[in-house]
Amino acid sequence: MKLLFDENLSARRARDLADLYPQSSHVTSLGLGGAGVGMIWARAAADGFAFVTKDEDFQRLRVLMGAPRLGNCATPDVIRLLRG
């Protein structure tokens, strides 16, 4: 599995988890900085990424598409979830 981290999470998260998710990336690394919700969601799906965000804008898409959600939490919680 590879992860795509949203702008609301540091690009360092991809490096922090590279041992478990070596092909992970950040939206800015893919030229998606400032892109809309639909464009990011579509790119993540097309490229086989699991999308990681803390942004509430993705709530509607999550409900429609059925993706899991951790909720608004601290970055260490995201790291713990993904390492677990």
CORPEFEN-V787815 format. One record per residue. N is the residue number from 0. RES is the residue in one small letter. SS is DSSP state (H for helix, E for strand, C for the rest). OMEGA is omega in whole degrees, 0 to 359 (999 if undefined). Layout:
# CORPEFEN-V787815
n;res;ss;omega
N;RES;SS;OMEGA
N;RES;SS;OMEGA
This chain:
# CORPEFEN-V787815
n;res;ss;omega
0;m;C;174
1;k;E;185
2;l;E;172
3;l;E;183
4;f;E;180
5;d;C;180
6;e;C;182
7;n;C;175
8;l;C;182
9;s;C;175
10;a;C;178
11;r;H;182
12;r;H;178
13;a;H;177
14;r;H;181
15;d;H;184
16;l;C;184
17;a;C;179
18;d;C;180
19;l;C;184
20;y;C;191
21;p;C;181
22;q;C;182
23;s;C;183
24;s;E;178
25;h;E;183
26;v;H;180
27;t;H;178
28;s;H;180
29;l;H;180
30;g;C;183
31;l;C;178
32;g;C;180
33;g;C;180
34;a;C;179
35;g;C;182
36;v;H;183
37;g;H;181
38;m;H;180
39;i;H;180
40;w;H;181
41;a;H;180
42;r;H;178
43;a;H;181
44;a;H;183
45;a;H;183
46;d;C;176
47;g;C;178
48;f;E;163
49;a;E;186
50;f;E;181
51;v;E;181
52;t;C;171
53;k;C;186
54;d;C;180
55;e;H;179
56;d;H;182
57;f;H;181
58;q;H;180
59;r;H;179
60;l;H;179
61;r;H;180
62;v;H;181
63;l;H;187
64;m;H;176
65;g;C;180
66;a;C;178
67;p;C;182
68;r;C;178
69;l;C;182
70;g;C;181
71;n;C;185
72;c;C;178
73;a;C;179
74;t;H;178
75;p;H;176
76;d;H;178
77;v;H;180
78;i;H;179
79;r;H;179
80;l;H;184
81;l;H;176
82;r;H;181
83;g;C;999
